[in-house]
Amino acid sequence: MTSISYIKKTILIALEDIKAFDIISIDIRKQKSITDYIIIASANSSRQAKALADNIKDEMQKINIPLIGMEGGAGSEWVLVDVGDIIIHIMTPTTRLHYNLEELWVPDN
């Protein structure tokens, strides 16, 4: 069985390989049971967002991790990749700023 830390590292490398930027990983294990980590990354265009998602899919196949799903695609400014324990959001900067997902996952103080 592949560890979640190895899966996360593989995803982060896949994002960096296609030049994603402003990549953050948020541990939400104590907040929600839907997943363990949320990864948010920015892409310069909808085309790059799709390429990033495809690269994650390819890298997950190499380590035998099935995708639960992928939403968005060609022309989309927000692509979501679900690998179960980790959900990846890839957005253009404008879309990322508008939805501000990081703020949703900040623990209550």
C-alpha positions as CSV (number, residue, x, y, z in Angstrom):
1,M,0.0,0.0,0.0
2,T,1.3,3.4,-0.9
3,S,1.6,5.9,1.9
4,I,-0.4,9.2,1.8
5,S,2.9,11.1,2.3
6,Y,4.3,9.5,-0.9
7,I,1.1,10.2,-2.8
8,K,1.2,13.8,-1.7
9,K,4.9,14.2,-2.6
10,T,4.2,12.7,-6.1
11,I,1.3,15.1,-6.6
12,L,3.4,18.1,-5.6
13,I,6.2,17.0,-8.0
14,A,3.7,16.6,-10.8
15,L,2.4,20.1,-10.2
16,E,5.9,21.6,-10.1
17,D,6.9,19.7,-13.3
18,I,4.3,21.6,-15.3
19,K,5.1,24.9,-13.6
20,A,2.2,25.3,-11.2
21,F,2.8,28.2,-8.8
22,D,1.6,29.3,-5.3
23,I,1.1,25.7,-4.3
24,I,-0.2,25.1,-0.8
25,S,-1.1,21.9,1.0
26,I,-3.6,22.1,3.8
27,D,-4.0,19.3,6.4
28,I,-7.7,19.0,7.2
29,R,-7.7,15.7,9.0
30,K,-8.8,17.4,12.2
31,Q,-11.5,19.4,10.5
32,K,-13.3,17.1,8.1
33,S,-13.5,13.5,7.3
34,I,-14.0,13.9,3.5
35,T,-10.3,13.9,2.8
36,D,-7.0,14.3,4.6
37,Y,-5.4,17.0,2.5
38,I,-6.4,19.8,0.2
39,I,-3.8,21.0,-2.3
40,I,-4.4,24.3,-4.1
41,A,-2.2,25.4,-7.0
42,S,-2.4,28.2,-9.6
43,A,-2.0,27.8,-13.4
44,N,-1.4,30.6,-15.9
45,S,-4.3,29.5,-18.1
46,S,-7.1,27.0,-18.4
47,R,-4.9,25.0,-20.8
48,Q,-2.1,24.8,-18.2
49,A,-4.7,23.8,-15.5
50,K,-5.8,20.9,-17.7
51,A,-2.2,19.9,-18.4
52,L,-1.5,19.9,-14.6
53,A,-4.5,17.7,-13.9
54,D,-3.5,15.3,-16.7
55,N,0.0,15.1,-15.3
56,I,-1.3,14.3,-11.8
57,K,-3.5,11.6,-13.4
58,D,-0.5,10.1,-15.3
59,E,1.6,10.1,-12.2
60,M,-1.1,8.5,-10.1
61,Q,-1.4,5.7,-12.7
62,K,2.3,5.1,-12.4
63,I,2.0,4.3,-8.7
64,N,-1.4,2.5,-9.0
65,I,-3.5,5.1,-7.3
66,P,-6.9,5.3,-9.0
67,L,-8.6,8.7,-9.4
68,I,-12.0,9.1,-7.7
69,G,-12.8,11.8,-10.2
70,M,-11.7,14.8,-12.2
71,E,-13.9,17.9,-12.8
72,G,-13.3,20.7,-15.2
73,G,-11.1,20.4,-18.3
74,A,-10.4,22.1,-21.5
75,G,-11.4,25.8,-21.2
76,S,-12.1,25.5,-17.4
77,E,-10.4,28.0,-15.1
78,W,-10.8,25.5,-12.2
79,V,-9.9,21.8,-12.4
80,L,-10.5,19.5,-9.4
81,V,-8.7,16.2,-9.1
82,D,-9.9,13.8,-6.4
83,V,-7.6,10.9,-5.4
84,G,-9.5,10.1,-2.2
85,D,-7.2,11.1,0.6
86,I,-6.1,14.2,-1.3
87,I,-8.2,16.7,-3.3
88,I,-6.3,19.0,-5.7
89,H,-7.8,22.3,-6.9
90,I,-6.0,23.9,-9.8
91,M,-7.1,27.4,-10.7
92,T,-6.2,30.4,-12.6
93,P,-5.1,33.3,-10.3
94,T,-8.4,35.3,-10.9
95,T,-10.6,32.3,-10.1
96,R,-8.4,31.4,-7.0
97,L,-8.7,34.9,-5.7
98,H,-12.5,35.0,-6.3
99,Y,-13.2,31.7,-4.4
100,N,-10.4,32.1,-1.8
101,L,-10.5,28.4,-0.8
102,E,-7.6,28.8,1.6
103,E,-9.8,30.9,3.9
104,L,-12.4,28.1,4.1
105,W,-9.9,25.7,5.5
106,V,-8.3,27.9,8.1
107,P,-9.0,26.3,11.5
108,D,-11.3,28.3,13.9
109,N,-9.3,30.2,16.5
